[in-house]
Amino acid sequence: MALWLAPVPVSAGPTIREMVELTDLSSVAVSPDGHYVAFRTETPSIERNTHDLAWYVVPADGRQPARRIADAGEGDRPDGTQFSEPPQWTADSRAIVYRALVDGEIQVWRTTIDGDRSEKLTSDPANVRDFLLSRDNRTLTYAVGATRSDIERAEEAEYDAGVLIDDKVDPLRQLYRGTRIDGRLATDRLHGFWFAHGGVLAGRPLTYRSIDLASGRIRDATEAENEGLPKPVQPLEKLGDRSIIFKAESGDHRGDAFVLGKGSEILLSVRRPGPGGALISCDDPLCRQRISRVAWQGDADGLFFVTTDIAAEQTLHLWSIDTGQVRRVGGGIGRWNGGRDERKSCSVTLRAAFCVVASADAPPRLVRIDLATGALKTLAAPNSALERPDYLKFAAFDWTAPTGQRFTGKLLLPSRQASDARSTLIHCATHSPRTSSMAGQTSVWCRNSSVTP
C-alpha cells in the first residue's frame, strides 16, 4: 500500500472510531424467486468490545431500502475473521434459515422476511455444525458433535488429572480455557490440517439428525439426507494430478466446478456427474489467471468466476460451458466477493450477481451487477458517511525493483481542499504472490520523500 499524506484538517478524514466501527457485510443469499437478497451486517462496538450482528433483507431491484429482520447472534471467528455463512431460503421465499450463537448455544433459527417472526428450530444439547433444509421445507437435517456438557466435563477432567503435552497441544496457547470457542472460554487443541484449532472433543465424529418441522419429531438422519449436506474440500485433496483449490457443487445434472492448481498453473474445470463423468476445462486465457472464487450462474450451464490481479484488484467473468465463451461482466477496481471472509463468493442468479464491494476509496456496500449489461445498482451502503471523495482519493501504481520483482501500491492523492500542494509520499508496497498458495507471503518496504505534484 502507498499513502500520499496531504496537510488537510484533522476532521476531514474518517476518525479512528469511524474506521474501527465500520460495518462489514457478508453472508449474501438470493431468494429462490430472485426477488430478495438476504445479508448480514457486522458492526464493532468499542465500548462493549464486541461485534453486533444482524440479518437484513433488501429487494433485489433496490426499489426499497434494506430492512433489519433479526439479530444474528454472536458470530463465529475461528481465525480472527468473522465467519461468513449465507442463510438458506425457504422454498416460498418468505423466510431465511440460519445458524446463530445465542445464549451459549449454536442452534438453527428461522425468520420471516418481514421480521415479524423468529423461531428456534433446534434445541440440541450439542452445537449445530451444519444443516440443510429439504426442498419441500418439511425436514431439517443437521450435524452435531460432542454435547456442550460432555465438552465441559472433558475440560475439567483434563484440568484435574493434568495435561499431557502431546501433538495436539499448542505450547503457545493457554492449556485450560484460554480461547473463546462457541461463545465461551474453552480449552482448545490442535485438530485437522496445519495448526487448525478446535475444542478438546473436536475430533469426535459428527452425528446426523433430522427434524420434522411440522411435528417437531427428531430422528436419526438417513444416509441420503446425510449426503445432501455440503462436503468441504479436504486439505491436499486432488482431482487427477491437480490440487483442488475451490469447488462449487451444482447439485444437479451439471456436475461440480473446480478451480485446480498445479505449481503456478491455474485451471477452471467442470466435471459432469456419474462414473467416468467428462471433465471440461476452460481454454480461455482469462481462466488461467488467479481465480479466487467460482459460482454457478443460477440454473444455467455457466460459471461466474472472480480473478485477482497483481494489485489485489478483482474482476468478474462469466464462462458459458456450452460455447466456451468467456466475457468480463464487472469489477476491476477493489474487492468483489461475499465480504471480508473471502472464502465466500458473490451470490449469483441467472441474470445478476450480488456482491459486497469495497476499495481504498469506498467502504463496503452491497451491489447488484446485471450479467447482461454490467449495470451496477447499490442495494445497501451502511458506511456511506465514510465516502468522502473530496478528501479520500487513491490511485493505483506499480514499479519493478532492480532485482526484477514487481511491486504494487495505492497512492493517497492530495485533498482537493488542501491549499498547499506539497505532500509526503510514503511507499508501503506489497510484492504480489505468484500463485494462490503464496497468498499470505508478502514483502514490504517504505520510503519517505517530500513531493510537489
C-alpha positions as CSV (number, residue, x, y, z in Angstrom):
1,M,0.0,0.0,0.0
2,A,1.2,3.5,-0.7
3,L,-0.1,6.6,1.0
4,W,0.2,10.3,-0.1
5,L,-0.4,12.3,3.1
6,A,-1.7,15.8,2.4
7,P,-1.9,18.6,5.0
8,V,-5.7,18.6,5.5
9,P,-7.7,19.5,8.6
10,V,-7.9,16.7,11.2
11,S,-11.7,16.5,10.8
12,A,-11.5,16.0,7.1
13,G,-11.0,12.2,7.0
14,P,-12.6,9.4,8.9
15,T,-11.9,9.3,12.6
16,I,-10.3,6.3,14.3
17,R,-13.6,5.4,15.8
18,E,-15.3,5.6,12.4
19,M,-12.7,3.3,10.9
20,V,-12.8,0.8,13.8
21,E,-16.6,0.7,13.9
22,L,-17.0,0.3,10.2
23,T,-19.9,-2.0,9.3
24,D,-18.9,-5.1,7.3
25,L,-21.4,-7.0,5.1
26,S,-21.3,-10.8,4.4
27,S,-23.4,-13.9,4.0
28,V,-25.2,-12.9,0.9
29,A,-28.0,-15.1,-0.4
30,V,-30.7,-14.5,-3.1
31,S,-34.2,-15.9,-2.6
32,P,-35.4,-18.7,-4.9
33,D,-37.8,-16.4,-6.7
34,G,-35.0,-13.9,-7.2
35,H,-36.9,-11.0,-5.6
36,Y,-35.0,-10.6,-2.4
37,V,-31.4,-10.6,-1.1
38,A,-30.5,-11.5,2.5
39,F,-27.3,-10.4,4.0
40,R,-25.6,-10.0,7.4
41,T,-24.1,-6.8,8.9
42,E,-21.2,-6.9,11.4
43,T,-20.6,-3.7,13.4
44,P,-17.9,-3.5,16.1
45,S,-18.5,-1.7,19.3
46,I,-15.5,-0.1,21.1
47,E,-17.3,0.4,24.4
48,R,-18.6,-3.1,24.6
49,N,-15.6,-4.8,22.9
50,T,-17.8,-6.9,20.7
51,H,-19.5,-7.1,17.3
52,D,-23.2,-6.6,16.7
53,L,-24.5,-8.9,14.0
54,A,-27.9,-8.6,12.3
55,W,-29.8,-10.0,9.3
56,Y,-31.2,-7.7,6.7
57,V,-33.4,-8.3,3.6
58,V,-33.5,-6.0,0.6
59,P,-35.5,-6.1,-2.7
60,A,-33.2,-7.4,-5.4
61,D,-34.1,-4.5,-7.7
62,G,-33.3,-1.9,-4.9
63,R,-36.7,-0.4,-5.1
64,Q,-36.8,-0.2,-1.3
65,P,-34.1,0.2,1.4
66,A,-32.8,-2.8,3.3
67,R,-34.8,-3.9,6.4
68,R,-33.4,-5.4,9.6
69,I,-35.3,-8.6,10.3
70,A,-33.3,-10.3,13.1
71,D,-30.4,-10.4,15.5
72,A,-27.7,-12.8,14.1
73,G,-26.2,-13.9,17.4
74,E,-22.5,-13.6,18.4
75,G,-21.0,-14.9,15.2
76,D,-18.0,-17.2,14.7
77,R,-14.4,-16.0,14.5
78,P,-12.3,-19.2,14.2
79,D,-9.2,-17.4,12.7
80,G,-9.9,-13.8,13.7
81,T,-12.2,-13.1,10.8
82,Q,-15.9,-13.2,11.2
83,F,-17.0,-16.4,9.5
84,S,-19.4,-15.9,6.6
85,E,-22.4,-18.2,6.4
86,P,-25.1,-17.4,3.9
87,P,-28.6,-18.3,5.1
88,Q,-30.8,-20.9,3.4
89,W,-34.1,-19.6,2.0
90,T,-37.4,-21.4,2.3
91,A,-38.9,-22.6,-1.0
92,D,-41.6,-19.9,-0.9
93,S,-39.0,-17.1,-0.4
94,R,-40.8,-16.0,2.7
95,A,-38.2,-16.8,5.3
96,I,-34.5,-17.4,5.9
97,V,-33.0,-20.3,7.9
98,Y,-29.6,-19.9,9.6
99,R,-27.3,-20.9,12.5
100,A,-26.9,-18.5,15.4
101,L,-25.0,-18.5,18.6
102,V,-27.4,-17.3,21.2
103,D,-27.1,-17.7,25.0
104,G,-24.1,-20.0,24.6
105,E,-25.8,-22.4,22.1
106,I,-25.5,-22.7,18.4
107,Q,-28.9,-23.7,17.0
108,V,-30.9,-23.3,13.8
109,W,-33.3,-20.4,13.5
110,R,-36.0,-19.3,11.1
111,T,-37.0,-15.7,10.5
112,T,-39.7,-14.3,8.1
113,I,-38.6,-11.6,5.7
114,D,-40.9,-9.1,7.3
115,G,-39.1,-9.7,10.6
116,D,-42.4,-10.4,12.4
117,R,-41.5,-13.9,13.5
118,S,-38.2,-15.6,14.6
119,E,-38.2,-19.1,16.0
120,K,-35.6,-21.6,17.1
121,L,-35.9,-24.8,15.1
122,T,-33.5,-26.9,17.0
123,S,-32.8,-27.3,20.7
124,D,-30.0,-29.8,20.6
125,P,-27.7,-30.5,23.6
126,A,-24.8,-30.1,21.2
127,N,-24.0,-27.2,19.0
128,V,-25.2,-27.5,15.4
129,R,-22.2,-27.6,13.0
130,D,-24.1,-27.7,9.6
131,F,-27.6,-28.1,8.4
132,L,-29.7,-28.5,5.2
133,L,-33.4,-27.6,4.7
134,S,-35.2,-30.1,2.4
135,R,-36.6,-28.9,-0.9
136,D,-40.2,-29.2,0.4
137,N,-39.3,-27.4,3.6
138,R,-40.7,-30.2,5.7
139,T,-37.4,-31.6,7.1
140,L,-34.3,-30.1,8.5
141,T,-31.2,-32.3,8.6
142,Y,-28.3,-31.1,10.8
143,A,-25.0,-32.3,12.1
144,V,-23.7,-32.1,15.7
145,G,-20.5,-33.0,17.5
146,A,-20.0,-33.6,21.2
147,T,-22.6,-32.2,23.6
148,R,-21.8,-29.0,25.4
149,S,-21.9,-30.8,28.8
150,D,-19.5,-33.5,27.6
151,I,-17.1,-30.9,26.4
152,E,-17.1,-29.1,29.8
153,R,-16.7,-32.4,31.7
154,A,-13.7,-33.4,29.4
155,E,-12.1,-30.0,30.1
156,E,-12.5,-30.3,33.8
157,A,-11.3,-33.9,33.9
158,E,-8.1,-32.9,32.0
159,Y,-7.6,-30.0,34.3
160,D,-7.9,-32.3,37.4
161,A,-5.7,-35.1,36.0
162,G,-3.1,-32.8,34.4
163,V,-2.5,-32.0,30.7
164,L,-0.4,-34.5,28.7
165,I,1.8,-32.4,26.3
166,D,1.3,-34.3,23.0
167,D,0.9,-33.4,19.4
168,K,-2.5,-31.8,20.0
169,V,-1.2,-29.2,22.5
170,D,-0.1,-25.8,21.2
171,P,2.5,-24.7,23.7
172,L,1.9,-21.0,22.7
173,R,-1.7,-21.2,24.0
174,Q,-3.1,-21.4,27.4
175,L,-3.7,-25.0,28.5
176,Y,-7.1,-24.6,30.1
177,R,-10.0,-22.5,28.8
178,G,-7.9,-19.8,27.2
179,T,-9.7,-19.5,23.9
180,R,-13.2,-18.3,23.0
181,I,-15.0,-21.2,21.2
182,D,-18.7,-21.2,20.5
183,G,-19.4,-18.2,22.8
184,R,-17.4,-19.2,25.9
185,L,-13.8,-19.5,27.1
186,A,-12.9,-23.1,26.3
187,T,-9.8,-25.4,26.1
188,D,-8.5,-25.7,22.6
189,R,-6.4,-28.3,20.9
190,L,-4.8,-28.8,17.5
191,H,-7.0,-30.8,15.1
192,G,-7.0,-31.5,11.4
193,F,-4.6,-29.9,9.0
194,W,-1.9,-27.3,9.6
195,F,-2.4,-25.9,13.1
196,A,-6.2,-25.9,12.9
197,H,-7.6,-25.4,16.4
198,G,-10.8,-26.8,18.0
199,G,-12.2,-27.9,21.3
200,V,-10.9,-30.9,23.3
201,L,-13.6,-33.1,21.7
202,A,-13.5,-31.6,18.2
203,G,-12.2,-34.8,16.7
204,R,-15.4,-36.7,17.8
205,P,-17.3,-38.0,14.7
206,L,-20.4,-36.0,13.8
207,T,-23.9,-37.2,14.5
208,Y,-26.6,-36.5,11.9
209,R,-30.2,-35.9,12.9
210,S,-33.4,-34.9,11.0
211,I,-36.4,-33.0,12.5
212,D,-39.9,-32.9,11.1
213,L,-40.7,-29.2,11.1
214,A,-44.4,-29.7,11.4
215,S,-44.4,-32.1,14.4
216,G,-41.0,-31.4,15.9
217,R,-40.2,-35.1,15.9
218,I,-36.4,-35.8,15.8
219,R,-34.9,-39.0,14.3
220,D,-31.5,-40.2,13.0
221,A,-30.9,-38.9,9.5
222,T,-30.9,-41.3,6.6
223,E,-27.8,-41.8,4.5
224,A,-29.4,-39.9,1.6
225,E,-30.1,-37.0,4.0
226,N,-26.5,-37.0,5.2
227,E,-25.2,-37.0,1.7
228,G,-27.2,-33.8,1.0
229,L,-25.1,-31.8,3.4
230,P,-22.2,-29.9,1.6
231,K,-18.8,-31.6,1.9
232,P,-15.9,-29.1,2.2
233,V,-12.7,-29.6,0.2
234,Q,-10.3,-31.6,2.3
235,P,-6.6,-30.4,2.6
236,L,-4.4,-31.8,-0.1
237,E,-7.4,-33.2,-2.0
238,K,-6.7,-33.7,-5.7
239,L,-8.6,-34.2,-9.0
240,G,-6.2,-36.2,-11.1
241,D,-2.7,-34.7,-10.6
242,R,-4.0,-31.3,-9.7
243,S,-4.8,-29.8,-6.3
244,I,-8.4,-28.7,-5.7
245,I,-8.3,-25.0,-4.7
246,F,-12.0,-24.5,-4.7
247,K,-15.1,-26.5,-5.5
248,A,-18.7,-25.4,-6.3
249,E,-21.4,-28.1,-6.5
250,S,-24.4,-27.6,-8.7
251,G,-26.5,-30.3,-7.1
252,D,-27.9,-31.4,-10.5
253,H,-27.0,-32.7,-13.9
254,R,-24.4,-30.0,-14.5
255,G,-22.0,-31.6,-12.0
256,D,-19.3,-29.8,-10.0
257,A,-17.0,-26.9,-10.8
258,F,-13.4,-26.9,-9.7
259,V,-10.5,-24.4,-9.6
260,L,-7.5,-26.6,-9.9
261,G,-3.8,-25.9,-9.4
262,K,-0.5,-27.5,-10.3
263,G,2.6,-25.4,-9.5
264,S,1.8,-21.9,-10.7
265,E,-0.7,-23.1,-13.3
266,I,-4.5,-22.5,-12.6
267,L,-7.2,-24.4,-14.4
268,L,-11.0,-23.9,-14.3
269,S,-12.9,-27.1,-15.0
270,V,-16.3,-28.8,-14.7
271,R,-16.8,-32.5,-14.1
272,R,-20.1,-33.9,-15.2
273,P,-21.8,-36.3,-12.7
274,G,-21.7,-40.1,-12.8
275,P,-18.9,-42.7,-13.1
276,G,-16.4,-41.5,-15.7
277,G,-18.1,-38.1,-16.0
278,A,-16.5,-35.9,-18.6
279,L,-14.0,-33.2,-17.4
280,I,-14.5,-30.0,-19.3
281,S,-11.8,-27.3,-19.0
282,C,-11.9,-23.6,-19.9
283,D,-9.2,-22.8,-22.5
284,D,-9.6,-19.1,-22.5
285,P,-6.6,-17.2,-21.1
286,L,-8.9,-15.5,-18.6
287,C,-9.5,-18.9,-17.0
288,R,-5.7,-19.3,-16.4
289,Q,-5.4,-16.2,-14.1
290,R,-5.5,-16.3,-10.3
291,I,-9.1,-17.4,-9.7
292,S,-10.4,-16.5,-6.3
293,R,-13.9,-17.9,-6.3
294,V,-16.4,-19.6,-8.6
295,A,-20.2,-20.0,-8.5
296,W,-22.9,-21.4,-10.8
297,Q,-24.9,-18.9,-12.8
298,G,-28.3,-19.8,-11.3
299,D,-29.7,-22.9,-13.1
300,A,-27.8,-22.1,-16.4
301,D,-24.8,-24.1,-17.6
302,G,-22.5,-21.3,-16.9
303,L,-19.9,-20.3,-14.3
304,F,-19.3,-17.0,-12.7
305,F,-15.7,-16.6,-11.5
306,V,-13.6,-13.9,-9.9
307,T,-9.9,-13.2,-10.8
308,T,-7.4,-11.3,-8.7
309,D,-4.6,-9.4,-10.3
310,I,-1.1,-8.4,-9.0
311,A,-2.5,-5.3,-7.3
312,A,-5.2,-7.4,-5.5
313,E,-8.0,-5.9,-7.6
314,Q,-10.8,-8.3,-8.6
315,T,-12.6,-8.7,-11.9
316,L,-15.8,-10.7,-12.6
317,H,-16.2,-13.1,-15.5
318,L,-18.8,-15.5,-17.0
319,W,-17.9,-18.8,-18.7
320,S,-20.5,-20.3,-21.0
321,I,-19.7,-24.0,-20.8
322,D,-21.7,-24.9,-23.9
323,T,-20.0,-22.3,-26.2
324,G,-16.7,-21.9,-24.4
325,Q,-17.1,-18.2,-24.4
326,V,-15.7,-16.1,-21.5
327,R,-16.6,-12.5,-21.0
328,R,-16.0,-9.8,-18.4
329,V,-19.1,-8.7,-16.5
330,G,-17.8,-6.2,-14.0
331,G,-15.3,-5.3,-11.3
332,G,-11.7,-4.2,-12.0
333,I,-11.2,-1.9,-9.0
334,G,-11.4,-3.1,-5.4
335,R,-12.7,-6.4,-4.0
336,W,-15.8,-8.0,-5.3
337,N,-16.9,-11.1,-3.2
338,G,-19.1,-12.2,-0.4
339,G,-17.5,-10.0,2.2
340,R,-14.4,-9.8,4.3
341,D,-14.3,-13.6,4.7
342,E,-13.3,-14.2,1.1
343,R,-14.0,-17.9,1.3
344,K,-17.5,-17.0,0.1
345,S,-18.2,-15.8,-3.4
346,C,-20.9,-13.4,-4.7
347,S,-24.4,-14.8,-4.8
348,V,-25.4,-15.4,-8.4
349,T,-28.6,-15.9,-10.3
350,L,-29.3,-16.4,-14.0
351,R,-29.4,-12.6,-14.6
352,A,-27.5,-10.9,-11.8
353,A,-24.7,-11.2,-9.3
354,F,-24.9,-9.7,-5.8
355,C,-21.6,-8.8,-4.3
356,V,-20.0,-7.0,-1.4
357,V,-17.8,-4.3,-2.9
358,A,-15.0,-2.4,-1.2
359,S,-12.0,-0.4,-2.3
360,A,-9.4,2.0,-1.0
361,D,-11.8,4.9,-1.9
362,A,-15.1,3.3,-0.8
363,P,-16.1,1.3,2.3
364,P,-18.1,-2.0,1.9
365,R,-21.5,-1.9,0.2
366,L,-23.9,-4.4,-1.4
367,V,-24.4,-4.1,-5.1
368,R,-26.3,-5.8,-7.9
369,I,-24.5,-6.4,-11.2
370,D,-26.6,-7.1,-14.3
371,L,-24.8,-10.0,-16.0
372,A,-26.0,-8.9,-19.5
373,T,-25.2,-5.2,-19.4
374,G,-22.8,-4.9,-16.4
375,A,-25.1,-2.2,-15.0
376,L,-24.5,-1.6,-11.3
377,K,-27.1,-0.9,-8.6
378,T,-26.2,-0.2,-4.9
379,L,-28.6,-2.1,-2.6
380,A,-27.2,-1.3,0.8
381,A,-24.5,1.2,1.9
382,P,-24.3,1.3,5.7
383,N,-21.0,3.2,5.6
384,S,-22.0,6.0,3.1
385,A,-20.9,8.7,5.6
386,L,-17.3,7.5,5.1
387,E,-17.3,8.1,1.4
388,R,-15.6,11.5,1.1
389,P,-14.2,11.9,-2.4
390,D,-13.0,15.5,-1.6
391,Y,-10.6,14.1,0.9
392,L,-10.0,10.4,0.2
393,K,-8.9,9.6,-3.4
394,F,-6.5,6.8,-4.2
395,A,-4.6,6.0,-7.4
396,A,-3.0,2.6,-8.2
397,F,0.6,2.4,-9.3
398,D,3.3,-0.2,-9.6
399,W,7.0,-0.5,-10.3
400,T,9.8,-3.0,-10.7
401,A,12.7,-3.2,-8.3
402,P,16.3,-3.7,-9.7
403,T,16.0,-7.3,-8.7
404,G,13.2,-7.7,-11.2
405,Q,10.5,-8.1,-8.5
406,R,7.3,-6.2,-9.3
407,F,5.6,-4.2,-6.6
408,T,2.2,-2.5,-6.4
409,G,0.5,0.0,-4.2
410,K,-2.1,2.6,-3.6
411,L,-1.3,6.3,-3.7
412,L,-3.4,8.6,-1.4
413,L,-3.7,11.8,-3.5
414,P,-3.7,15.3,-2.0
415,S,-7.0,16.5,-0.9
416,R,-8.9,18.8,-3.2
417,Q,-9.5,21.0,-0.2
418,A,-5.8,21.4,0.6
419,S,-4.3,24.9,0.0
420,D,-0.7,23.6,0.0
421,A,0.0,21.1,-2.9
422,R,3.1,19.8,-1.2
423,S,2.7,16.3,0.2
424,T,4.6,13.5,1.7
425,L,4.8,10.3,-0.3
426,I,5.1,7.1,1.7
427,H,5.6,3.8,-0.2
428,C,4.4,0.7,1.6
429,A,4.2,-1.8,-1.3
430,T,3.4,-5.5,-1.3
431,H,5.0,-8.0,-3.6
432,S,2.3,-9.8,-5.4
433,P,2.2,-13.6,-4.9
434,R,2.9,-15.7,-7.9
435,T,0.4,-18.4,-7.0
436,S,-2.6,-18.7,-4.8
437,S,-0.7,-20.9,-2.4
438,M,1.6,-17.9,-1.6
439,A,-1.3,-15.6,-0.8
440,G,-0.1,-15.0,2.7
441,Q,3.5,-14.2,1.8
442,T,4.4,-10.5,1.4
443,S,7.4,-8.3,1.3
444,V,7.2,-4.7,2.4
445,W,9.4,-1.6,2.2
446,C,8.8,2.0,2.9
447,R,10.4,5.3,1.8
448,N,9.6,8.8,2.8
449,S,10.1,11.7,0.4
450,S,8.8,15.3,0.0
451,V,6.9,15.6,-3.3
452,T,5.3,18.6,-5.0
453,P,2.8,17.3,-7.7
